[in-house]
Amino acid sequence: GRAASLTRPFVLRCRRAGQGCGRHYRAALGAELKQPLAFEEAVPRHLRPREVRVDVHFCGVNFADILACRDQYQERPQLPFTPGMEFSGTVLETGTDVSTVKEGDRVIGVSGFNGMAEECITDHKALWQIPERVPLREAAALPVSYGTATLALERQAHTQPGETVLVTAAAGATGRAVIDVAANVLQAKVFACLILH
């Protein structure tokens, strides 16, 4: 495989496309903090009415996941836990109260921590359908970076059209998302900085 660069989001391939859902699935489990993850067999649980089960094809690898595994994240996951805050894949099953997606839909989503597995369960409000032309690999790295960019620009900075936005870490996934949202959605002027080592 190709090595991830700092200018491209890094994603983990969780399952080959087209593999079916079995009685068990594999998940990356952290039994102890500050220790390597191990792939273990997991047993699917029943869905709650507003939940969706996703066949995970790719999972984004974020700084928050690394911090959580090192016991340095603001929220401490209960052990054992499966890292992975963002993912892409196809819908396997929906709860009884879900009408926003259906079996077979291509989706991206966010979860507290449980995306680094062949299957992931999340609330239907944390999923978005993606067009066929968007590859699942690239889509997996969108929710956290674009979510962070949108929250920072709209809710925190209240960016208005024509205002100037300075992006000091423009080379990473979140920096690139900030540039895109600021310039193309909020119609702001953008100055971007790259730090070269």
C-alpha positions, 0 to 999 in steps of 0.5 A, a space after each residue: 500500500 501507499 504511505 499516507 502523507 501529511 497533506 492527505 488524510 490517513 485512513 485504515 481499510 477495515 474490510 474489503 468492499 462486498 464482504 458480507 456480515 457474518 455472525 462475528 466481526 473483527 475489531 481493533 481492541 484496546 484492552 489496556 491504555 498505552 499498549 498496542 491494539 489487537 484485532 479480536 472477534 466481536 459479537 454483533 449486538 441488537 440495534 436500538 430503534 434509532 441506530 444503524 449498523 454499517 459495514 465499515 470499509 474505511 476508518 479515519 485515523 485521527 489525532 484524537 484516536 491516538 490520544 485516546 489510546 495513550 490515555 491523553 484524550 479529554 474523554 476516557 473510553 471505557 476499556 476495552 474499547 475500539 478506536 475510530 471516530 469517523 468511517 465510511 461504508 455501506 448500511 447493513 441494517 437500520 433500527 425500527 425508527 430510522 428512515 434517513 438511510 436504508 440497507 445498501 446506502 453508501 454513508 460516512 459517519 462519526 461515532 464516539 469510538 468504535 469505527 476501527 472494526 468491520 462493523 460499526 453501530 451509530 445513531 442515524 443522525 451521525 450518518 450522511 449519504 455520499 454520492 456514488 462518485 465520491 470514493 469511500 476511501 476519501 470520504 472516510 476522512 471527511 467528517 472530523 476535519 470538515 466538522 471541526 472546520 465548520 464548528 470553528 468558522 461558523 459557531 466559534 468565529 462567526 465568519 461572515 462573507 468578505 472577512 479574512 481568515 488566516 489558516 496557520 496549519 494549512 497542510 493537514 486535513 483540518 487546515 485544508 477543510 478550513 480553507 475549503 469551507 471559508 472560501 467556498 461556503 462562507 465566501 471569506 478571503 483566506 490566507 494560508 500558511 505552510 510550515 516546512 521542516 
